[in-house]
Amino acid sequence: GNPDDTAVDAFYEAIIPTTFTTWDYEDDGIPPLETLANYSTIIWHDDDFAQNYIEANINNLGCYLAAGGNLIISGWKTADYIPDSFKTDFLSINQTQLISLWEFTGASSTQYPELLVDLDKINPAFNGTLPYICIFPEAANGIYEFEASGGSSSIGEICGLKNEPNGTFILLGFPLYFHYESGANGFMHDVLAEIGEVGVNNNIVPAAKSYLINYPNPFNPSTTISFSVPQTSSFVTLEIFNIKGQKVRTLSPSLCHPEPLDKFRTGSVEGRGKMSVVWNGLDTSGKPVASGIYFARLKAGKVEMNRKMLLMK
């Protein structure tokens, strides 16, 4: 159940039909939002049964999706570790069920190639099946259905989802690695063709793109406000207003990597590019604000953006 890194790397090299950059979680740790924002599509896979890191990355992945990025997630039990609120926000589902029985033989689809468990990648004692597969009862946006040997009550249940909240988000309730390469390659090719990645040699998002997002939204008690401004912007202000237009807080954004900023000004910060800051729901005096609608207002040179946020207690 625990493939070595070399085998996994070779598998994804074979099935992804375009150039890509690899991020090794064990070696490099949590990928910062600043790094994620450089790519138009992210493929997140957890193929090791004993290790799963998705929970520590949910806020960054949520901000990435909210900004229009494309995200494909597959893994062993990964979908079960993703918070229900995240799946509701980005996939419009409210149920996830983990099937722990050794039944899963593959996934069928009317939209994409069939995926069958690769018998050479699993112990013969497993009888060609995988356990701990996630299904999504009553989901309306399924792309794959659970296949199993006769007698399983899970046959036909949705085990793969697709939604397009801003970009494209695909969540597979199973680890893609343990399937035959031919089917996985066909699936990956079709998906990447749909979102415009196949044949594109440079998947870097243009540096001049500006955005202002926050996640989670609604939130309680805190939310991460992330934004990107043109590289020519040297002075940035980020302020929070209530629905009456009264300023309740001025925030000092920090760059999305460990390096500290050189200079701070009152309520502002010198910096450029992609930044983020956590607003903990407190006003200037350090007191919690009331539930309700708030607006984040960003000014950077000639760029001005607003973001509506909802605090629910």
N, C-alpha and C positions, 0 to 999 in steps of 0.2 A: 503493500500500500504506500510505500515511500520511494518513489523513483529518484535516481540520482540526478544532479543538476545537468550533467552532460547529456543524458537522454532527453530530459525535458527541453533543454535549449535546442537540441537537434530537431525535436518534434515541431517546435514553433518556427524554427528556421524553414522547415519544409512546408508548413501549411500557410504561412503568411506570404502572399504573393506581391510584396512590395518591400522597399527598404524600411528599416525600423531601428529604433534605439532601445537597448535593453537596460532595465534598472533591476539590480539584484537586491532584494529587500534585506537579506541577511548581511550583505556586505555594506550597503549604503543607507539602510534605515528608512525612516518615513520620507517619502518624496514630498518636498515642500510645494505649496501651491504655485509658487513662482516657477518651479520646474514643470509641473503639470500643464500650466497655461501656455507653455511653448509648443504644445502638440495638439493637433486637431482631433486625434483619436488615441485613446488609451485602451490597451488590452490587459486586464488584470486577471491573473490566474493563480489559484492556490491548489497545487497538485499533490502536496504533501499532507497525508491524512492527519499527522500529529501537529501541524503548525498552521495557524490562521491569523492573519494580521489586519483583516479588513476593518475591525472596529476602531482601531487607532487612526484610521484614515478617512473616516466618514465625513467629517466636516470639510476637508479639502476636496474630496470627491464630489460632495454636494455643491460646493462653490463652482467647481469645474463644470458640472452639468448645468447649473443655473446660468453659466456664462455662455452656454451653447456648445460645449465640447461633446464628443462622441465617446461613449464608454461601453466596453464589452467585459463582463465579469463571468468567470467560470471558476468552479472549485468544489472541493469536498467539504460539505456543510457550510460553505461560505455564505450562501443566501440566508441560512438560518442565523448567522451572526450579524447580519445587517439589521439595524434597528427597524421596527415596524413603521415608525414615522417616516423614515427615509424611503421605504418601499411604497408607502402611501403617497408621498409627495411626488415621486418620480415615476412610479409604475401604476398608480391608482389601484393597488391591491391592499387587502386587509387581512389576508390569511397566508401563512406559510407553514407547511407540515413536513417534518423530517421523517422519511421512511427508513427505518433502521434495519429492516430485513434484507437478506441477500436475495434480491429479486430482479433488480434492474439489469436488462440486457441491452439497452440502447434507447434511442429517442427517434420518433418518427415525426414527419412534418409534411404539410402540403405546400410549404413555401420554400423550404431549403432541403438539401440532401439528407438522407437518413444517416444517423450516427449509430454505429454498432460497437459494442465493447470489444476491444482487441484482446483476444484470448492469450496472445503471447505476452501481454503486459501484466497479467494477473496470475496468482497462484492457481494451479489446476484444481485444488481443493475447493475453490470458490465456485466451481461449476459455471464459469462464464458470466458471473453476476457481480454487481457492486452494491454495497449497502450505503446507508446514510445519504440518500438522494432527496433533494427538496422538491416538493410539489406545491402548486399554488391553486388551491380549490377555488372554483368560481371566478377565476381571472378571465377578463374579457379580451386580453391582448396576448394570448398564448401563441408561440411559434413552434414549440416541440411538445410531444406527448410521451408519457412514460410507457416503455415497452418492457414486457416481462414474460417469463414462462407461464404456462397456463395455471390458473387458479389464483393469481394475484389480484387483489381488490384495487390495486393502484393502476392497472392497465388503462390507458387513455387519459389519465390525469395530466394536467399541464405541468411541464417541468422546465420550460423555457419561455421567457417573456421578452417582449419588445415594446418600447414606447418612445415617443418623440416629444419630450417636454419642451426642449429647445433644440438640442442636437438629437442623436439617436442613442438610446440606452437599451442594451440587451443584457439580461441576467439569466444565466443558465444554472439550473439547480444540480449540476453534476460537473465533475472534473473533465474537461475536454481531452486532456492528455491520454486518458485510458480508452480512447476510441481509435478505430482504424484511421490511419492517416488520410486515406482517400476521401472519406466522408468529411473529415474535419477540414481538409483543404478546400473541398467544394463549398462548405458552409462559410468559411472565412473569405473565400473569394467573392461569393455572392453578397455577403454583408458589406465588405469593403468597397465593392463596386457600387452598391446602393448609396453609400455615403461619400463616394467620390475619391476614395483613397487609391484604388488600383490604378497603377500607371503613373501615380504622382510620386516623384522622386524627393520632393521636399515637403514634409508635412508640418513645417513650422508655421504657426499662426503669425500673420504680419505684426511686427513690433508696434506699429502705430495704432493698433486697435485699442480703443478705450472702453472700459466697462466699469460698472459699479453694482455689486451684488452683495447679498448677505445670506448666510445659511447657519442654522435653520431659520425659517420664516413661515409661520409664526414661531416665536421663541419664548423660552422661559428657563433659566433666568438670564442667559447671555446669548449673543449671536456674534459670529465672525463676519466682519464687513471687509470685503476684498475688492480691490480695484486695480485697474491698469491705466496709466496716463502716458502721453507721448514722452519719449526720452528727452525732449527739449524742455519739459516742464521741470523747473528747479524748485518751485515753491508750491506746496500743497496744503489746503485746509480741508478738514473734514469735521462737520458740525452736525449735531442732532437737534431736531426741532420737534415740538409736539404739534398736535393737529390745529392749535390756535396760532401757530407760527412763532411761538416763543422758543428761544434757544435754551435747551436744557443741558447741553454738554458739548464741549469741544474736545476732539480726540487727537492724539498724536500717533499716527500710523507708524508701524515698524515694518521694515522690509521682511519679506517672507524667506529669510535665511538667517543663520546664526550671527552674521556680522552686524555689529551695532551701527547705528547712524552716527555721522560725525557731529551734526549740530541739531539742536532743538531750539525752536522759538516758541513764544507763548502761544499755545494752541495750534502750532503749525510745525512742520518738519521739512527740512531740506532732504530731498531724495528724488529718485526718478524710477519709472517703470512700474513693476508690479509690487503692490504692498497689501498688507492686511492688518487689522486691529480688532480686538475683541471688545465689544461694548457689553458691560455687565449689568446694564439696566439701572445704573446710578446716575444722578445728576451731578452738577458741578460741585455741590456741597457734600457729595458722597451718600446722599439719601436715595433709597429705591424710588423709582418713578412708578406711577400708577399704570395699570393695564390700559392698553389702547393703541392707537395708531401713532407712529412716529416716522419722521423723515430724516434720512441721512443725506446731507448736501455736501457734494465734493466740488471744490474749485481748484483747478490746476492750469494756470495761464489763462488761455481763452476757453478752456474746457470747463463746463459746468454740468453736473449730473445730479439727479435726485433719485432716491430709492425709498419706496414705502415699506415700512416694517410694522409688524403687529406683535406687541408684547401681550401674552396671555398668561395670567396667573391663576 
